[in-house]
Amino acid sequence: MGLFKLSSPTLVGLDIGSDRLKVVELTRTGRTFHLARMASAPSPSSAFRDGVPTAPDEVGAQIRALMDKAGIRTDRVVVGAGGQNVTVREVRVPPMTAQELTAAVRYEAERYLPYNVQDVHMDYQVMGESSEDGRKMLDVIVVATRRDVVQRLVETVEAARLQPVIMDVESFALFRSLVGNGTEARTVVYIDLGAEASDIVITEGKRLRLTRNIPIGGNTLIHALQETLSVDAATAKTMLEERGEILDENIIPDDLTVQRIHDTIAPQIGDLVTEIRRSLDYYQTRARAAVVSQIVLTGGLARLKNLSRVLAAELGVPVETGSPFAGLEVSSATFPPEVLATMGPIMSVAVGLALRGGEEA
């Protein structure tokens, strides 16, 4: 589901993150999608606030350089909005006409949006039917984001001399890139561990049931390292990426810096576990028969050593790192396995955005 459309679709997904910019180009033969090009580069972090570009020209120039580096010549891209700037809710309403549904969704949105409904772009999609107290109901996913956020993203893309043909929701793109064609009707939780925040997406089969954004991400750990170890942000980030790991209890590593990093980030990982558990508990309260069968991690923080194992032990659910390339045809000569393994966790949203274009091509 797109938040809104600006023109015809394309097969280039552009993920504008406050930590990194990511772009993916797919081609299609029949129903098969091929990975043609991809690239990533650091974002100008000072040009973002709360995940939104504050200097469209500066970020746009970086995007333009990334597109040129990747060799992507089309100017048509699918872009995502996400994080705390997007509100996603599932509402239930009685069966009604399309016109009545639009009015009902708007009324429901006014009840939970943290800002005036006049200040948002809003879209919805009927996901299916359910029963409530013996009555047939429509399950509707409603999406809203502030108009000023959308405008900043559009200005940024246009500053890169690109045309944003579809604006999608990042959590939907994440799900689209990771769900398998043969997915059974089981409950799977996808968690995209971003820089400033993380998205938790709970699904049943190919149906999205709940999305939640939590204010914990890679920067949470980096800030903790800065304060505890008295280092600057760049040093803290390098330490986390190169030497960060979650240690087993009673294990003392030879490298004492590894121990100090673990001791510093352990409380933040504990907070992450708590927020994930809250999301699972809330969902299972709503859907009493639901049993979570798997958790799939993506995002830069998913590469933190031992994170999957620790989450699995704490939550009692199998945890793995997802790859958005599993459903694509990929040339091993162009993209060796080690490249895919390194890039996979951070490219899920960009791949999902490109696939969004393919849905309407």
C-alpha positions in Angstrom: 0.0 0.0 0.0 1.4 3.4 -0.9 0.8 6.4 1.2 0.1 8.4 -2.0 1.2 8.3 -5.6 2.8 11.0 -7.7 3.2 9.3 -11.0 3.7 5.9 -12.6 5.8 3.3 -10.8 9.4 2.3 -11.2 11.8 -0.4 -10.0 14.3 1.8 -8.1 13.9 2.0 -4.3 15.5 4.9 -2.4 15.8 4.6 1.4 16.7 8.0 2.8 18.0 7.1 6.3 19.6 9.5 8.8 22.6 7.2 9.1 22.9 5.8 5.6 21.4 6.4 2.1 20.5 3.2 0.2 19.4 2.6 -3.3 18.4 -0.6 -5.2 17.6 -1.1 -8.9 15.6 -4.2 -9.9 14.7 -5.4 -13.4 11.9 -7.8 -14.0 11.3 -10.7 -16.4 7.8 -12.0 -16.0 7.3 -12.5 -12.3 11.0 -12.8 -11.6 12.9 -9.8 -10.2 16.6 -9.4 -10.8 19.0 -7.4 -8.7 20.6 -5.1 -11.1 22.4 -2.5 -9.0 22.7 -1.3 -5.4 24.8 1.1 -3.4 24.9 2.7 0.0 26.7 5.7 1.5 26.8 7.6 4.8 24.2 10.3 5.2 25.1 13.9 6.1 23.8 13.3 9.7 23.8 17.0 10.5 21.2 17.5 7.8 18.6 15.4 9.6 16.3 16.0 12.5 14.1 13.2 13.9 14.8 11.2 10.8 13.7 13.9 8.4 16.0 15.8 6.1 16.3 19.5 7.2 18.7 20.5 4.4 17.1 19.0 1.2 19.8 20.4 -1.1 22.6 18.9 0.9 21.0 15.5 1.2 19.8 15.6 -2.4 23.4 16.2 -3.6 24.5 13.1 -1.7 21.7 11.1 -3.2 22.7 12.3 -6.7 26.3 11.2 -6.1 25.1 7.8 -4.9 22.9 7.2 -7.9 25.8 8.1 -10.2 28.1 5.8 -8.3 25.7 3.0 -8.6 25.2 3.6 -12.4 21.5 4.1 -12.1 20.3 6.2 -14.9 16.5 6.4 -14.4 15.2 9.4 -12.6 12.1 7.6 -11.3 12.3 6.3 -7.7 10.0 4.9 -5.0 10.7 6.5 -1.6 9.7 5.6 1.9 8.5 7.5 4.9 8.8 5.8 8.3 9.7 5.9 11.9 7.8 8.1 14.4 6.8 10.3 11.5 4.3 7.7 10.3 1.2 6.5 12.2 -0.1 3.0 11.2 -3.3 1.6 12.9 -5.6 -1.3 12.2 -9.3 -0.4 12.8 -12.4 -2.5 12.5 -15.6 -1.1 11.0 -18.9 -2.7 9.8 -19.2 -3.4 6.1 -20.1 -0.2 4.2 -19.8 1.5 0.8 -16.5 3.0 -0.3 -17.7 6.5 0.3 -18.9 5.6 3.8 -15.6 3.8 4.5 -13.6 6.9 3.6 -15.6 9.0 6.1 -15.4 6.3 8.8 -11.7 5.9 8.4 -11.2 9.7 8.7 -13.4 9.7 11.8 -11.4 6.9 13.4 -8.1 8.6 12.5 -9.1 11.8 14.3 -9.3 9.7 17.5 -5.8 8.4 17.6 -3.6 10.8 15.5 -1.3 13.0 17.6 -1.9 15.9 15.3 -4.7 17.5 13.4 -6.1 15.3 10.6 -6.0 18.4 8.3 -2.2 18.4 8.6 -1.7 14.8 7.3 -1.6 12.7 4.2 -3.8 9.7 4.9 -4.4 6.4 3.0 -6.1 3.1 3.9 -6.6 -0.4 2.6 -9.1 -3.1 3.5 -7.0 -6.1 4.6 -9.9 -8.6 5.1 -12.9 -9.6 7.1 -13.2 -10.7 10.7 -16.0 -11.4 13.3 -16.6 -9.3 16.4 -19.4 -10.4 18.8 -21.0 -12.4 16.0 -20.9 -9.5 13.5 -19.0 -9.3 10.3 -16.4 -6.5 10.4 -13.8 -5.1 8.0 -10.2 -5.0 9.1 -8.7 -1.8 7.7 -5.1 -0.6 7.9 -4.9 3.2 8.1 -1.7 5.2 7.4 -1.0 8.8 8.1 2.0 11.1 8.0 2.4 14.8 8.4 2.3 16.9 5.2 5.5 18.8 6.2 7.4 15.5 6.4 6.2 14.4 3.0 7.1 17.8 1.6 10.7 17.6 3.0 11.1 14.1 1.5 9.8 15.2 -1.9 12.0 18.3 -1.9 15.1 16.2 -1.1 14.4 13.7 -3.9 13.8 16.5 -6.4 17.0 18.2 -5.3 18.7 15.0 -6.5 17.1 15.6 -9.9 14.8 12.6 -9.3 11.1 12.0 -9.6 9.4 10.4 -6.6 6.7 8.3 -8.3 5.4 6.5 -5.2 5.7 7.4 -1.5 5.4 4.1 0.5 5.6 3.2 4.1 9.0 1.8 5.3 7.5 -0.9 7.5 5.4 -2.1 4.6 8.5 -2.2 2.3 10.4 -4.1 5.0 7.7 -6.8 5.1 7.4 -6.9 1.3 11.1 -7.6 0.9 11.3 -10.4 3.5 8.1 -12.3 3.2 8.5 -15.5 1.1 6.2 -16.5 -1.8 5.3 -19.7 0.0 4.8 -18.1 3.5 2.4 -20.2 5.6 -0.3 -18.7 7.8 2.1 -18.3 10.7 2.9 -15.4 12.9 6.3 -13.8 12.1 7.7 -10.6 13.6 10.0 -8.5 11.5 12.2 -5.9 13.4 14.1 -3.2 11.5 16.8 -1.9 13.8 17.4 1.6 12.5 19.8 4.3 13.6 17.3 6.5 15.5 14.4 4.1 16.1 13.2 0.6 15.2 10.1 -0.7 13.5 8.4 -3.8 14.8 6.1 -5.4 12.2 3.9 -8.4 13.2 2.4 -10.5 10.4 0.2 -13.5 9.9 1.1 -15.2 6.6 1.1 -12.4 4.0 -1.1 -10.2 6.1 0.3 -7.3 8.1 -1.4 -7.2 11.5 0.5 -4.7 13.7 3.3 -2.1 13.3 5.0 -0.2 16.1 7.9 2.2 16.2 10.1 2.3 19.3 12.7 5.0 20.1 15.6 2.6 20.4 18.2 2.1 17.6 21.9 2.1 16.9 22.3 5.7 18.0 21.0 4.7 21.5 24.0 2.5 21.9 26.4 5.0 20.4 25.3 7.7 22.7 25.7 5.4 25.7 29.3 4.6 24.6 30.0 8.3 24.1 29.0 9.2 27.6 30.5 6.2 29.4 33.8 5.9 27.5 34.2 9.7 26.9 34.7 9.3 23.1 33.2 11.2 20.2 30.3 9.9 18.1 32.5 8.6 15.2 34.8 6.7 17.6 31.8 5.2 19.4 30.3 4.1 16.2 33.5 2.4 15.0 33.9 0.7 18.4 30.3 -0.7 18.2 30.7 -1.9 14.6 34.1 -3.4 14.9 34.3 -4.7 18.5 30.8 -4.6 19.9 29.2 -7.9 21.0 26.9 -9.2 23.7 28.8 -11.5 26.0 27.7 -14.6 27.6 27.3 -14.4 31.4 30.5 -15.2 33.3 32.6 -14.9 30.1 35.5 -12.5 30.4 37.1 -11.6 27.0 40.8 -11.1 26.5 40.1 -7.6 25.1 38.9 -5.5 28.0 37.5 -2.9 25.6 35.0 -5.6 24.4 34.0 -6.0 28.0 33.5 -2.3 28.5 31.4 -2.0 25.4 29.2 -4.9 26.5 28.8 -3.5 30.0 27.8 -0.1 28.5 25.2 -1.4 25.9 23.7 -4.2 28.0 21.0 -1.9 29.6 20.0 -0.6 26.1 19.7 -4.1 24.8 17.6 -4.9 27.9 15.3 -2.0 27.0 15.0 -3.3 23.4 14.0 -6.8 24.7 11.4 -5.2 27.0 9.9 -3.2 24.1 9.8 -6.2 21.8 8.1 -8.3 24.6 5.5 -5.6 25.1 4.7 -5.6 21.5 4.3 -9.4 21.4 2.2 -9.4 24.6 -0.1 -6.7 23.2 -0.6 -8.5 20.0 -1.2 -11.9 21.6 -3.8 -10.2 23.9 -5.7 -9.1 20.8 -5.2 -12.3 18.8 -5.4 -14.9 21.6 -4.7 -17.9 19.2 -1.6 -16.3 17.8 1.7 -18.0 18.6 4.8 -16.2 17.3 6.9 -18.7 15.4 9.9 -16.6 14.4 11.5 -13.2 14.7 13.5 -11.8 11.7 16.0 -8.9 12.3 17.2 -6.3 9.8 18.9 -3.0 10.0 22.5 -2.1 10.8 22.2 -3.1 14.5 21.1 -6.6 13.4 24.8 -7.2 12.7 25.7 -6.8 16.4 27.5 -10.0 17.4 25.3 -12.4 19.4 22.2 -10.2 19.3 20.1 -12.8 17.6 21.1 -15.5 20.1 20.4 -13.2 23.1 17.0 -12.1 21.8 16.0 -15.8 21.1 17.0 -16.7 24.7 15.2 -13.8 26.3 12.0 -14.0 24.2 11.8 -17.8 23.7 11.3 -17.5 20.0 13.8 -18.4 17.2 15.5 -15.3 15.8 17.4 -14.9 12.5 18.8 -12.1 10.4 16.7 -11.6 7.3 17.9 -11.2 3.7 15.9 -9.2 1.2 17.8 -11.0 -1.7 16.4 -14.4 -1.0 13.4 -13.9 -3.4 15.5 -12.2 -6.1 17.5 -13.6 -9.0 21.1 -12.5 -8.2 24.3 -12.9 -10.2 27.0 -14.2 -8.0 29.6 -12.8 -10.3 28.2 -9.3 -9.8 27.2 -9.7 -6.2 29.4 -12.3 -4.4 27.8 -14.0 -1.4 30.0 -12.1 1.1 28.7 -8.8 -0.4 25.1 -9.9 0.0 25.7 -11.1 3.5 27.2 -7.7 4.5 24.6 -5.6 2.7 21.5 -7.7 3.3 20.6 -6.3 6.8 20.7 -2.7 5.7 19.0 -3.0 2.2 15.7 -4.6 3.1 13.7 -1.3 3.0 15.3 -0.2 -0.3 14.5 -3.6 -1.9 11.0 -3.5 -0.6 10.5 0.0 -2.1 11.7 -1.2 -5.5 9.3 -4.2 -5.3 6.5 -1.7 -4.6 7.1 -0.2 -8.0 7.0 -3.6 -9.5 3.5 -4.3 -8.1 2.0 -1.7 -10.5 4.4 -2.0 -13.4 
